[in-house]
């Protein structure tokens, strides 16, 4: 919590102080009309907290009974071009930002990932030197995740090599997992849908070793605002829906290419 407050205060002070800085026209990120195309969160350190709250309402003997359970898990990850696909905070993203005027940027990042797993179960029986094989069925698991993150920022290039770029925005995440026709449970189909909304704050430093290319990195905070988790099954088995909130903070590193259009 102290990190979130510190990040918010630091970004606010930086944004308040930046307009007073007379930005010079230099060959770096931040010039009006400039476009920045980046690959973000390629590496970093992440501390993620996932809180799931489930409320159940039942009628027992004519009396309404409401119960609420909460589970919380925390994970710390150090990643270098390898991330946990189950954690949307850690998935690398493609980004596009445009500088409307000197310093002020509008843009966002997005990520899409989908994987499919085919499962086949086969049994082989050997009797008296002869063997017989039979199939127990097939299964399929598919999972896809989509992250969309619009944002605003203000960049100041101190010279042709170094600058700062604080940014703030919101992110929306949609995760869907489908499981069908398990070998051990033929005909069963299940679907889990998770949605997440976050306030995202980033205090970034960019270092440009040569023209039109920069390394971008710094602290970040994804503050969980809310979300949901829903479970469906064609067998009548139903888990209660829950409120899902994911927050994370840490340090992220990416790369960017910048180009002037004016």
N, C-alpha and C positions, 0 to 999 in steps of 0.2 A: 504494500500500500504506500509506503514511503517512496518507493521508486516511482509509482504512478504520479504522486503529487509532485515529486521533484522534477520528473520529465515534463509535466504540464506547465509548472512554473518556469522551467528553463526555456521551453519553447515559446511561452508567452513573452518572457523578457527579451528573447532573441528577436522575435517578430516585432516587438515594440521598438527595439533599438536599431534594427536594420534599416528602416526608412531614413534614419538620420545619417546613415553612411552614404557618402557620395560615391556611387558605384561608377567605376571607370569602364570604358569600352576596352575589354581585353579579350584575347582569344581563349575563352573558357566558357563553362556553363553559366547561364544567367543573362545573356544578352536578349533584348526584345526581339521576337521573331524566331528565336532559336527552338529547335526540336531536339529532345533527348530521348533516345531509344535505349532501354536498359534491360539487363537480366538481373533480377534481385533475389536476395536470400539464397545465393549460391553456397554460402558458408556462414557459419555463425555459432553463437551460444544461445540456447533457448531454455527458459524455465517456464513450463506450461502447467497451468492448474485447470482441471476439468471438474465442474460441479454439476451434478445431476440431482434434481429434486422431483420426486414422484408423489402425487396426491391421489388417494383412492377414496371413493365414496361407496359405502355399502349400506344396505338396509337390513338390520338384524332385529327380528321380532318387532318390526314396525318402528324401530328407532334408527334414525340416520346416524351412521358412524363414519367419520372422516379421519383418515390416517395420512401422515406425511413422512416420507423418508428422504434423507439427503446423503449422498455419497460424494466424496471428494478425492481426487487423485492428483499427484504432482509429479512431474517428470522434468529432469534436466538433461539436455542433449547438447553435445558438442559435435558439429557436423562440418565436414569438408567435402563438398560435392556428393553427399550421401545423406538422405533425410528420411524421416519416418513418414510414409505416405498416409498414415492414419491420422496425422496431426496437421491440419490445414495451415497452421501458423508457420510450419517449417518447410512447406512445399515451395520450391523456386517459382518465380513469377516473371512474366514478360511485362514491360512497362513502356508507356509513352507519355511524355509531358511536353507541353507547349508553353513558351514564355510570351504571354500577351503583351507585356511591356518589360522593360529592364527589371530583372529580379523576380517578378511575380509569375508563378507557373500554375497551370491547370492541367490535370491529367489523371492517370491512374495506372493500375496494374491488374493483371488477370492471370489465372492459371486454370488449366483443365487437364484432368488425368482420368484414364479409364483402364481397367485391367479385367481380364476374363480368365477364369480357371476352369478347366475341364477335368472332371473326376471320373475314372472308370475303375470298377471293382471286378476282379476276376478270381475265380477259385479253381485250383487244380488238385485233383484227387488221384493218388497212385495206389493201385491194388494189384498185387501179384505181378509186378513188373510192367503193368500197363497203366497209362495215365489218362485222365479225362478232365477236360477244362470246361468251365461254364461261367457265363457272365452274370454277375449279381446286379447289374444295372449301371447307369451313368448319372453323373451329377454335374451341376454347373453353378458357379458363383461369379457374379459380375459386380464390380464396384466402380463408381465414378464420383469425382469431386470437382466442383467448380467454385472458384473464388473470384470475386469482383471487388475492386478497391479504388473508388474515386477519391481524389484528394486535391488540396491546394498547398502551395509552398512558396517560399521566398529564398532565392539564392543570391549570395554575395561572393564574387570571385575577388580575392585579395590581390592576385596576380595571375599569370598564365599557368600556374602550377597548382594552387591551393585555393579552396573556398569552402563555405558552409552552405547547407541547404536544409533548414528545418521544414517539416511538412506535417500536415494533419488531415485526416479524412476518416471515412467509414469503410468497413469491409463487410461483404455478405458472402456466406459460404453455404453451399448446398451439397450434401453428401448422400448418395443413395446406394444401398447394397441389396442385391437380389440373390437369393439362394433357391435353386429349383432341382427337383428330382434327385434327391440324395440316394445313393446306392442302398443305404441302410433304411431309408424311409421313402419308398417310391410314392410319387404323386404329391409330395409336400412342396409347397412353394411359400417362401417367406420374403418379406420386404421391410427394410429398415431405412427410414428417412430422417436425416439430421440437418437442421438449419441453424446457423449461427450469425450473430450481428456483433460487430466490434467497433469501438472507437480506436483509431490507430494514430499514434504519435511517433515521429521519427526525428532525431537530431543528427543529421548526416554531415560528414566531412567528405569532400571530393578532392582527389589528387590526380592531376593530369600530367603524366610523364611526357606526353607528346600530344600534338594537336589532334582534336576530334576524338580523343579516347580518355576515359577517366576510371579510376577505381573509386567506388562509393561505399562508405561504411559508417557505422555509428550505432548508438543505442536506440532501442525502439520499445514501445509498449503497446500491446494489443489489449485493450480493456473490454472485457466481456459485458455487453449490454443486455443480452438475452439470446434465446434460441429454443428449439424444441426437438424432441426425439419421438418418433412414431414407429410402431411395429404393427405389421399386418401379416396374416397367415390364412391360407385357403382351407385350413383344417379346423377353423373355429377357435384355435388357440390364440388368445389375445393378451398381450402384455399392456399394462397401463401406460398411457403417454406421459412424457415427463418434460420438465423445463431443463434445458441444457445451456450452460454458460461456460465458455472457455476464455481464459485470460493468459497472457504471456508477456514476458519481457526478456531483454537480453541485448545481444550485439549482433548485427547483421553486416554482411559484405556482399557486394555485387560489382558489376561492371556496366559502363554506359558509353554510348557514342553520341556526340553532340554535333549539331550542324546549324549554321545560320542561314535563314531563308531570306533575309533582307540585305 
